[in-house]
């Protein structure tokens, strides 16, 4: 065999291997699902696209903006840079965290926390911004925080917003306390509950931060993060109730580190796809060997249930989930 022929064969083999590897890689999302240090992902579906809004994971003084990522198949992701930053939110100076998003009336409303306030009287807390498209630059809706004080001991961070039976709710809170509040329809303020109270505490045992709620088969699943966010034992636990206001009794832990895969798996959100009739958990975790608390990446894995509707422990993977061909979905 001539030297030239051997070279040609070698090149063909390399190219073939490359294409094969590329095809295999694109069959699943892989974990992490996109590059960069990010945390606290909020996942949402708008039409035929899935959107993820994470915290930019860096020192607080560098957390002055939020990026977003979109996909039509859970495999390939497009980055939308600086959908909001502190130049458009004058009262926010640093520590822009844990965005939450909803669509209402053809507008997109992004809730976020900023400034990591440590006591009442400091400027900061939970804000809300609005845009005409989920990837557009968002503008501050109020010109001030929606919640800027501690109520029931809850630091005003880590908000999640959802609609149920015609009412809009927000759950939020750090420092081991979680509140639920009712939102005005235009998201410009809060409404009292029938008993006249505005802030209702729903803190379950073990709660630290990062609340999330979804509804399945008539049950409300309340989920949250436990442990310290910079450590390897950060994790997610959950409770169930017939009412979004609780009471919520801790059932157990469902997401945590796997010393063979990654550590610090926590602060998540949940996605349901009608195309697969499956739930997915989107969360952040830390690569093995990383000791920097901000070295966090966004990952996705399957969320499964037993016959009683309880959540099964999540197996975190390097493969992620298989791609899905999304269809256009009706939006309100």
C-alpha positions as CSV (number, residue, x, y, z in Angstrom):
1,X,0.0,0.0,0.0
2,X,1.5,3.4,-1.0
3,X,2.2,6.1,1.5
4,X,-0.3,8.5,-0.1
5,X,-3.0,5.8,-0.1
6,X,-2.4,5.2,3.6
7,X,-2.7,8.9,4.3
8,X,-6.0,9.1,2.4
9,X,-7.4,6.1,4.4
10,X,-6.3,7.7,7.7
11,X,-8.0,11.0,6.8
12,X,-11.2,9.3,5.8
13,X,-11.2,7.4,9.1
14,X,-10.7,10.6,11.1
15,X,-13.5,12.4,9.2
16,X,-15.8,9.4,9.6
17,X,-15.1,9.1,13.3
18,X,-15.7,12.8,13.7
19,X,-19.1,12.7,12.0
20,X,-20.1,9.6,14.0
21,X,-19.1,11.3,17.2
22,X,-21.0,14.5,16.2
23,X,-24.2,12.5,15.4
24,X,-23.9,10.6,18.7
25,X,-23.4,13.8,20.6
26,X,-26.4,15.5,19.0
27,X,-28.7,12.5,19.7
28,X,-28.8,13.7,23.4
29,X,-28.5,17.0,25.1
30,X,-25.3,16.1,27.0
31,X,-24.6,17.6,30.4
32,X,-23.9,20.4,30.8
33,X,-26.4,21.5,28.1
34,X,-24.5,24.7,27.2
35,X,-21.1,26.1,28.1
36,X,-20.3,28.7,30.8
37,X,-20.8,29.0,34.5
38,X,-24.5,29.4,35.2
39,X,-26.9,28.4,38.1
40,X,-30.5,28.6,39.3
41,X,-32.2,27.8,36.0
42,X,-35.8,28.6,35.3
43,X,-37.1,26.5,32.3
44,X,-40.3,27.5,30.4
45,X,-42.0,26.6,27.1
46,X,-43.2,29.3,24.7
47,X,-44.6,28.0,21.5
48,X,-42.3,25.6,19.8
49,X,-39.2,26.6,21.9
50,X,-37.9,25.8,25.3
51,X,-36.2,28.7,27.2
52,X,-33.9,28.6,30.1
53,X,-33.2,31.7,32.3
54,X,-30.2,31.1,34.6
55,X,-28.1,33.1,37.1
56,X,-24.7,34.1,35.7
57,X,-22.5,32.3,38.2
58,X,-19.7,34.7,39.3
59,X,-18.8,37.0,42.2
60,X,-21.7,39.1,43.3
61,X,-20.2,42.3,41.9
62,X,-20.0,40.7,38.4
63,X,-23.6,39.5,38.5
64,X,-25.0,42.6,36.8
65,X,-26.8,40.9,33.9
66,X,-28.8,37.9,32.9
67,X,-28.5,35.7,29.8
68,X,-31.1,33.4,28.3
69,X,-30.9,30.2,26.2
70,X,-33.5,28.8,23.8
71,X,-33.9,25.4,22.0
72,X,-36.4,23.7,19.7
73,X,-35.2,20.2,20.5
74,X,-33.5,20.2,23.9
75,X,-30.2,19.4,22.2
76,X,-28.9,22.6,20.5
77,X,-29.1,25.8,22.4
78,X,-28.9,29.4,21.3
79,X,-27.6,32.1,23.6
80,X,-29.4,35.4,24.1
81,X,-27.0,37.7,25.8
82,X,-27.9,40.3,28.4
83,X,-31.6,40.2,28.2
84,X,-31.5,42.5,31.2
85,X,-28.8,44.3,33.1
86,X,-28.3,46.9,35.8
87,X,-28.3,49.7,33.2
88,X,-32.0,49.1,32.7
89,X,-32.8,48.4,36.3
90,X,-31.5,51.5,38.1
91,X,-32.0,50.2,41.6
92,X,-30.1,46.9,40.9
93,X,-26.4,47.1,41.5
94,X,-25.2,43.5,41.8
95,X,-26.2,39.9,42.6
96,X,-28.9,39.5,40.0
97,X,-30.3,36.1,40.8
98,X,-32.6,33.3,39.9
99,X,-34.9,34.7,37.2
100,X,-38.5,33.4,36.8
101,X,-40.6,34.1,33.8
102,X,-44.3,33.9,32.7
103,X,-46.2,34.9,29.6
104,X,-49.4,36.9,30.0
105,X,-51.5,39.0,27.6
106,X,-48.8,38.7,24.8
107,X,-46.1,40.1,27.1
108,X,-43.3,38.3,29.0
109,X,-42.7,39.1,32.6
110,X,-39.3,38.4,34.1
111,X,-39.0,38.3,37.9
112,X,-35.5,38.5,39.5
113,X,-33.8,39.4,42.7
114,X,-30.9,41.8,43.1
115,X,-28.5,43.3,45.6
116,X,-28.6,40.4,48.2
117,X,-30.0,42.6,50.8
118,X,-29.3,41.6,54.4
119,X,-31.8,43.7,56.3
120,X,-34.8,46.0,55.9
121,X,-33.9,49.5,54.7
122,X,-31.3,48.3,52.1
123,X,-32.2,48.9,48.5
124,X,-32.9,45.7,46.7
125,X,-35.1,42.6,46.7
126,X,-37.4,41.1,44.1
127,X,-38.1,43.0,40.9
128,X,-40.1,42.5,37.7
129,X,-39.4,43.4,34.1
130,X,-41.3,43.1,30.9
131,X,-40.6,42.5,27.2
132,X,-42.5,41.7,24.0
133,X,-40.4,38.6,23.2
134,X,-38.7,36.1,25.6
135,X,-35.3,37.0,24.1
136,X,-35.8,40.7,23.9
137,X,-34.1,43.2,26.2
138,X,-36.4,43.5,29.3
139,X,-37.3,46.8,30.8
140,X,-38.0,47.5,34.5
141,X,-41.7,47.4,35.1
142,X,-41.9,49.3,38.4
143,X,-38.7,51.3,38.8
144,X,-38.4,49.8,42.2
145,X,-38.5,46.3,43.8
146,X,-41.8,44.5,44.1
147,X,-40.7,43.2,47.5
148,X,-37.9,44.9,49.3
149,X,-38.3,43.8,53.0
150,X,-38.0,40.6,55.1
151,X,-41.4,39.1,55.9
152,X,-41.6,36.0,58.2
153,X,-37.8,35.9,58.1
154,X,-37.6,35.2,54.3
155,X,-34.9,37.1,52.4
156,X,-36.5,38.4,49.2
157,X,-34.8,36.2,46.7
158,X,-35.4,33.0,44.6
159,X,-38.9,33.8,43.4
160,X,-41.1,31.5,41.3
161,X,-44.4,32.7,39.7
162,X,-47.3,30.5,38.6
163,X,-51.0,30.8,37.8
164,X,-53.6,28.5,39.3
165,X,-57.4,28.7,38.9
166,X,-57.3,32.2,37.6
167,X,-55.0,33.5,40.4
168,X,-51.3,34.4,40.1
169,X,-49.0,33.4,43.0
170,X,-45.3,33.9,43.8
171,X,-43.4,31.7,46.2
172,X,-40.0,33.0,47.3
173,X,-37.5,33.2,50.1
174,X,-34.0,32.5,51.3
175,X,-32.6,32.2,54.9
176,X,-34.7,29.0,55.5
177,X,-38.0,30.7,55.1
178,X,-40.5,30.6,52.2
179,X,-43.5,32.8,51.6
180,X,-46.4,32.6,49.2
181,X,-48.1,35.8,48.0
182,X,-50.8,36.7,45.5
183,X,-49.9,39.0,42.6
184,X,-52.1,41.6,41.0
185,X,-53.0,40.7,37.4
186,X,-50.7,43.3,36.0
187,X,-47.8,42.3,38.4
188,X,-47.5,45.8,39.8
189,X,-48.2,44.7,43.4
190,X,-49.5,42.2,45.8
191,X,-53.1,41.2,46.8
192,X,-54.2,40.1,50.3
193,X,-55.5,36.6,50.9
194,X,-59.1,36.4,52.1
195,X,-58.0,36.6,55.7
196,X,-56.3,40.0,55.0
197,X,-52.7,38.7,55.3
198,X,-50.4,39.4,52.4
199,X,-47.4,37.2,53.2
200,X,-48.2,33.6,54.1
201,X,-45.3,31.4,55.3
202,X,-45.3,27.8,53.9
203,X,-41.8,26.7,55.0
204,X,-41.5,22.9,55.1
205,X,-38.9,21.1,57.2
206,X,-35.4,21.3,55.7
207,X,-36.1,24.2,53.5
208,X,-33.2,26.5,52.6
209,X,-34.0,28.3,49.3
210,X,-34.9,27.9,45.6
211,X,-38.6,27.1,45.8
212,X,-40.5,25.6,42.8
213,X,-44.0,24.4,42.4
214,X,-45.9,22.4,39.7
215,X,-49.2,20.6,39.5
216,X,-49.7,17.0,38.4
217,X,-52.8,14.8,38.6
218,X,-54.5,17.3,40.9
219,X,-51.5,17.4,43.4
220,X,-49.3,20.4,44.1
221,X,-45.6,19.5,44.2
222,X,-43.6,21.9,46.2
223,X,-39.8,21.6,45.8
224,X,-36.8,23.4,47.3
225,X,-33.1,23.3,47.8
226,X,-31.3,22.2,50.9
227,X,-27.7,22.5,52.2
228,X,-25.2,25.2,51.3
229,X,-25.0,26.3,47.7
230,X,-21.2,26.3,47.7
231,X,-20.8,22.8,49.0
232,X,-21.0,19.3,47.5
233,X,-24.2,18.3,49.4
234,X,-26.5,20.9,47.9
235,X,-29.7,19.0,47.0
236,X,-33.4,19.2,46.2
237,X,-36.3,17.8,48.4
238,X,-40.1,18.0,48.0
239,X,-43.5,17.8,49.5
240,X,-47.1,17.3,48.1
241,X,-50.4,18.9,48.9
242,X,-54.0,19.3,47.6
243,X,-53.6,23.0,47.9
244,X,-51.0,25.5,46.7
245,X,-51.1,27.1,50.1
246,X,-50.2,23.8,51.8
247,X,-49.7,22.5,54.4
248,X,-46.5,20.9,53.0
249,X,-44.8,18.1,54.9
250,X,-41.3,17.1,53.6
251,X,-41.4,13.7,51.8
252,X,-37.7,13.3,51.0
253,X,-34.7,14.2,48.8
254,X,-34.9,13.5,45.1
255,X,-31.8,15.3,43.6
256,X,-28.3,15.2,45.0
257,X,-24.7,14.7,44.1
258,X,-23.3,11.5,42.5
259,X,-19.5,11.3,43.4
260,X,-18.9,9.6,40.0
261,X,-20.7,12.3,38.0
262,X,-20.9,15.7,39.7
263,X,-21.4,17.5,43.1
264,X,-23.7,20.2,44.4
265,X,-26.8,19.3,42.4
266,X,-29.6,21.7,43.3
267,X,-31.7,24.8,42.6
268,X,-33.8,23.5,39.8
269,X,-37.0,23.9,37.8
270,X,-39.3,21.4,36.1
271,X,-40.4,21.0,32.4
272,X,-43.3,18.9,31.1
273,X,-43.5,18.1,27.4
274,X,-46.7,16.8,25.9
275,X,-44.8,15.4,23.0
276,X,-43.2,12.8,25.2
277,X,-45.6,12.9,28.1
278,X,-42.6,13.2,30.4
279,X,-41.2,15.6,33.0
280,X,-37.7,16.9,33.0
281,X,-35.6,18.5,35.8
282,X,-33.3,21.3,34.9
283,X,-30.7,22.1,37.6
284,X,-27.2,23.2,38.2
285,X,-24.3,21.2,39.5
286,X,-20.5,21.4,40.0
287,X,-17.9,19.4,37.9
288,X,-15.9,16.9,39.9
289,X,-12.8,18.4,41.3
290,X,-14.1,22.0,41.2
291,X,-13.8,23.8,44.6
292,X,-14.9,27.3,43.3
293,X,-18.4,27.9,44.6
294,X,-19.3,29.7,41.4
295,X,-18.2,26.9,39.1
296,X,-21.7,25.7,38.3
297,X,-23.2,24.3,35.1
298,X,-26.8,23.8,33.8
299,X,-27.9,20.2,33.3
300,X,-31.1,18.3,32.4
301,X,-32.3,14.8,33.4
302,X,-35.5,12.9,33.5
303,X,-38.0,13.3,36.4
304,X,-40.0,10.1,37.1
305,X,-42.8,9.2,39.4
306,X,-44.0,6.0,41.0
307,X,-47.5,4.6,40.9
308,X,-48.6,6.7,43.9
309,X,-47.4,9.9,42.2
310,X,-44.3,10.3,44.4
311,X,-41.1,11.5,42.8
312,X,-38.4,8.9,42.3
313,X,-34.8,9.8,43.0
314,X,-33.2,11.5,40.0
315,X,-30.3,9.8,38.3
316,X,-27.9,12.6,37.3
317,X,-26.1,11.7,34.0
318,X,-23.5,13.0,31.6
319,X,-25.7,12.1,28.7
320,X,-28.7,14.2,29.6
321,X,-31.9,13.5,27.7
322,X,-32.8,12.6,24.1
323,X,-33.7,15.3,21.6
324,X,-37.4,16.1,21.1
325,X,-39.1,17.5,18.0
326,X,-41.2,20.2,19.5
327,X,-44.6,21.3,18.1
328,X,-46.2,24.6,18.2
329,X,-48.1,25.1,21.4
330,X,-51.1,27.3,22.0
331,X,-50.3,30.3,24.3
332,X,-52.4,32.6,26.3
